[in-house]
């Protein structure tokens, strides 16, 4: 095992500090943490975005692998993997994600759509109840 090779969760994180204000088109890979304010477009198909507590993001589009929000986000968001809305987050905009977690204390105004992951759904109630009961009696 190569000790110098970073582990998956040890990816580099670029951080915009609380005093940073950025306006424009933002493209990145890996992970970005915004603690200040941002206005514009965020395009990171292979990147994770963190909107920290106290941060403010207003965008015409956010397209990322995952979003973790504790601050304010005003934008439609598309996350190919997941969206985590942490306590205290304020979200105004429609969400599209593979997975979604909304903690207590989140203000969310918008619609949510889930991405189909392409996996075949298994119907657990496909067998008649009488067949399942008979099997349980034999056990």
N, C-alpha and C positions, 0 to 999 in steps of 0.2 A: 504494500500500500504506500502510495506517495504521500508523505507527510506534508509536503509543500503545496499540494493541490487543494484548493478550497472546497469545502463541503457545500452541498446544495444550499443550505440555509445560511452560509457565510458569504453570500454574494455581496458585492460592493453596493453600498447605499449612498447615493448623492443626496445631500440635504440642502434645501433652500431655507436659510435661517428665518427667524421671525421678523428680521429687518429687511428681508428681500422682497421686492415687488417686481413681478415679471409680466410683460404683456407681449403676446405674439403666438407663434406656433412652436410647440414644444414636442420634440421627438427624442426618445431615449430607449435604451435597453437596460435590462437588469432591474434596478429598483430606484425609485425617486421618492423622497419625503419632502413634502411642502409644509413649512411651518409659517410662512409669510402669506403673501397674496399672489394670485395668478389670474390673468384674464386672457382668453384666446382659445386655442385649440390644443388638445393633448392627443397625440397619436403615438402609441407605443404598443404595437401588436404583441411584442415579446417582452413586456415590461410590467412591473408591479408598481402601483401608485399608492402612496400613503398620504392622506390629508390629515395632518396632526391637529390636535385640539388647539383652537384659537386661529387656525388657518382659514383662509377664504379662497375658494376657487370658483370663478365664473367662466364657463366655457360654452362654445356653441356645440362642442362634441368632445367626449372623453372616450377613447378607444384603447383599452389596456387588457393585459392578461388577468390582473386582479386589482381590486380597489379595496383599501381599508380606510374608512373615513371616521374620524372623531371630530372633525371641524365642519365647516359649512361648504357645501357643494351645490352650485346652481348650474346644472347641465344635464343633458341626456348622457347616460353612461352605458357603454357596451363592454362587458368583461367576459372574455372567452372562458375563463375558469370560474372565478368567484367574486362576490361583493360581500364585504363585512362592514356593517354599519354599527359602530360602537356607541356606547352610552354617551349622550351629549351631542351626537352628530345631528346636523340639520341638512336635509337633502331635498332639493326642489328640482325634479326632473324625472323622466322615465328611465327605468333600469332594464337592461337585458343582460342576463347572466346564466351560467351553467349551474351555479349554486348561489344561494342568498341567505345571509344571516342578519337578522335585525335584533339588536339588543333592546332591553327596556330603556326608556328615556330617549329614544330617537324620534326626531320630527321628520316625517317622510311625506312629501306631497308629490304624487306622480303615479304612474302605472308600472307594473313589473311584468316582464315576460321572461320565461325560462327557455334556454337554448336546449334543443334536443341533442343529447350526447350520442345518439345513434345506437345505444345499447338496447338489446331486445328486452322489453318488459316481461316479467314473469307474473302470471296471474295466479296468486296463491289460492284463490277461491274457485278454481276451474273444476275441481272435483266436487261431486255432490256431497252434501253434508252427511248423508246416511253412509256413504262409503268411508268417509274419514272416521265417523263414530264406530263403525264396525272394526276398522283397523285398530283403533285405540282400545277397544274391548279385548281384542286378542292379545294385546301387549302385556 
